[in-house]
Amino acid sequence: MRTPAVYLAEVIMPYLRAKIAEVLYKGNFKQAEIADYLGVTQAMVSKYLSGKYKKPPDELARKIEEIAEEVGRFILYGGTKEEAIVLVSRRLVELFQSGFLCRFYAEYAGISEEACHTIYLTSGKGEVLEKLSLALRRLTALQNFGELIPEVRSNFAYSVQSPLGPEDVAAVPGRITLAKGKPYALPPEFGASRFTAGILVEVGKLRPEVRCVLNIRYGEDVERALKLLRFKVARVSTEGLEEREAVKKIASPFSIDLYDVVIDEGGHGVEPVVYIFGRDPFEVVDKIERLLRVLGGEGE
């Protein structure tokens, strides 16, 4: 009987483990460390790194590679083996819940997609808080990040898939501020932001894959660094707009294309602010790290 567990074990996990191994190896993990995280032998890790594994259909392979990149970054950022297992499990459940994996599993098991859809029905918000908390610790520990906090202060927000309102977006209560010259933030909570969360809700309607945002200060130095990094940048102005309309304005460029950055040029009584977007908190922190390196004169 080919249950989802058998399908995951036989088809999904070998390729996922191989791709996670590649990410960790590029991140300077030793093969023994990779083996410990993946729960396999060092010989199997060596096999993965040599490319000796079966690749699933292209569309499925791309999705698995996305998960591997996400999980790999999670581990490289300090996530424990237990947390990584939880993250992988949740992500695979999400693929079933969305119906994406049911298309492939139904063919494998010889059942209807409708039967597959009845197996997985619910998901939680735990992984959103876990990932945002981990990335927030990394963000506030970055050297010179405090110099990027604007007068209105920064917030770091991450939503569930297809958020309907602020209650579906985790953010920093009271925003990220400076305390004795160092960035300080309370643990993320759902419903802790209205404005920043509103931006993700609106962006989610246009580009569901974009689920995270962080706002930083604007400046000519930041503008130059963004250009050097070749980030895709859109510009808007929220001068004179009420909060609801300002939120929609900031999100509006995503109706045209995907962007790394949206600059709110501000105006009379409105501080210019730069919004850094990403698929998850790790991607956003990676962009901030690159930005800080350029601002520090290190190049890309």
N, C-alpha and C positions, 0 to 999 in steps of 0.2 A: 504494500500500500504506500503510494508516494505522497506522504503528507507534506505540508509546508516545511516542517523541520528537516525532512529528508532532502527536499529541494535546496534549502539553504545550505545544508551540510555538503551536498554533492556538487552544486553548481555555483552558488554565490560565494561562500566563504573561502574556497581556495583562491579564487581570483582577488577577492577583497584583501585577504592576508598578504598575497603577493604584492599588491599595490601599496598597502600600508608599509610593508617592509622596505619598498623602494623609497617612500617618503622619509622614513626614519633613517635609512642609510645615508640619504642625501643630507640629513640633519646631523650627521656625524655620530649616530648611534652605532655601537659595535654589534656584530652579528649575535653575540650571546645575549645582549640586552634586548635586541629585537625578538629573539626566540622566547625570552621570558615574557615579554608583553603579549606575544601572539599565542603562547601556549603550544609551541611546536619545538622540534629539535633544531639545533644550529645547522645541521645538515640540510634540513628542509628550507631554512632561511637562505642558505647558499644556493639551493635549487631555485628558489623564487628569484633571487637577484641575478641569476644567470638566464632568466627568461623562460625557464622550463615549467610552464603552466598552461592550461587550456583557457583560451579567451572566449567568453560568451558573445552573443550577437552584439553588433556595434552599439546600438542604442542602449542596451542593458549595460554593456561594458563602460560606456561614458558615465552612466549614473553611478555605477560602483566606484569608478575612479574619483568622482566628486566626493563620495563618502570617505574614500580612503584618504584623500587630501585633507578633508575636514578632521578626521580622526587622527591622522598623523600630526597635524598642527596642534591638536588638543594635547597629544602626548608630549610633543616638543615644548609646549608651553607649561608643562608640569603636571598634567593630568595623570592620575594614578591608573594602574592596571584595572582596578575595580571600576573606576569612573569611565574608562575607555570601553569596557565591556557593556556598561549601561548605555553609553552613547551609541555604540554600534547596534545594540538591540533595539533601541528606540528608533533609530534611523531606518532599520529594516522593517520594523512594524509600520512606520510611516509610509514606506513604499507600497506595502500591501494595502494600507488604509486608503491611499490616494487612488488605488486601482492600477497603478503603473506596473507593479510586479505581478498582479493577477493575470495580466495578458500573457506573460511568459510562463508563469506557474501552471496556468490552466492547460496550456499545450503540453507541458512536461508531464502533468499528472493525468491528462485525458479527461478533464472535467470542464464544466462550463465556468466562464468568468463570474457569473452570478453566484455560483456556489462559493467561489473564492471570496467574493465581497462580503459574504456573511460571517467569515471567520474572524476578521479584525474590524472592530467597531469604534474604539475609543483611544484617545491619547491624552497625555498630561502636559503640564507646563514646566515640569522639573528640569528638563535638559536646557530650557531657555535660561533659567536662573543659574544653573551650573556653569554653562559656557560664558554667560555674561559676567558672572562673578570672577571666574578665572581670568578672563581677558581684562577685566577692570583692574585686578591686582597687577597684572603685567603693565597696563597702561600707566597707572599712577607711579609705578616704579621706574619708568623711563626717565633717563637723565634729560633735563631741560623741557620735559612735557609741560611743567608749570608755566613756561613762557608762552605757551599756546592757548592758555585759558583766557577767554575774552572777559570784558567787564561784566557781561550778563552771566558769566560762568558757563561751564560746559556741562552737557548731559550726554550720557551714553545709553542708547536704547536699543533693544532687540525684541522683535515680535515673534509670536507664533506664526505659523503659516496662515496667510489670508486673514489678518486681524480685522475685527469688526469695530473695535473701539479701544480706548486707553486701557481697559481692563485686560486686553490681550497683548499688551506691550509692557515689558519689564524695563525699568529705568532707575536712575539714581535719585533717591529722595533728597530734595534740597540741592541737587546738582553737585558737580565736582567743583570744589573751591580750593583756595590756598590757606593752609594753616601753618604758621611759622615758616612761610616760604616754600612749603611742600604741598603737593596735591593731596587732598583729603576727600574721601567719599564714603558714604554709608553703604551698606549692602543693598544691591538692587531689589526692587519690589515691583510687582505688577500694579498698575494704576498709579504709580508714583509721579508720572508726568502727564501733562495735558497737551502742551504745545509740541514737544519733540515726539511724543507718542502719536499725536495727530498727523504729523508728517509721515510716519511709517504707515499709518492706516491708509492715507491717501496714495502713497507710493505703491502700497500693496495692491491697490485696485488696478494699477497700471503695469507694474512689474512685480509679480508675486515672489520672484526669486530674491528681490532686494529687501532684506529684513532687519538691517542694522544701520544706525547712523550715530555720528558724534559731531558736535559742533565745536569749532575752534575759532580763534581770532582771525581777522583779516589784516593784511599788511602787504606792502610791496614786496617784502622779502618772501612772504608766503606765496604770493602770486608768481614770482620768478621760480621758486622751487617747484610749484605745480607744473609749470611749463617744462622745466628740465626733466621732471619725472614723466612727462607726456601723459599725465592724467587727463581723462576726458572731462572737461569742465563746462558747465552751463551757468548762465548768469540771470538773476532775476532781481527785482526790487520790490520790497514789501512796504515801502514808504506810504503812509496814509491808509493802510489796510487794517481792518479789524482782524483779530486773531484767527478766526475761521478762514477768512479769505487769504490771510498771509500763509497759513498752512498749505492751502491748495496751490498758491502761487509757487511756493518752494518745491512742491511735488510735481508741478506741471511739466517741467522738461522731460520727465520720464514717459510722457505720452508720445514723445518723438523717438527716444532712444535710451539706451542705458548710459549712465554717467557715474564716474567715480566721485565727482564733486559738484555741488551746487553752491555758488557764491551769491549770498543776499547782499546786494550793494548798499543796502540801508538808505539813509537819507536824513532829513531833519528829524532829530530825536530818535533815530533808529541806528543802532551800532551795526556796521558791516560785519557779517559773520560768514564763515566757511563751513559747509556741511559735508562731511566725509561719509560716503555710503559704502555698503558692502553686503555680501550675502550672509555674513555672520560676523560676530565680534572679532574673531581672529584675523579676518581679512582686513577689517578696519584698523586694528592695531598694527598690522603689517604695513599699511599705508602710512600711518603716523610715524612708525619707525623710519621708513624710507624718507619721509619728509624731514624729520629731525636730522638725519644724516646729511641731507643736502643743505639744510640751514646751517649745519655745523661745518660746512665746507668739505665734506668727505666725498661729494659726488653721489651718484646713484648706488 
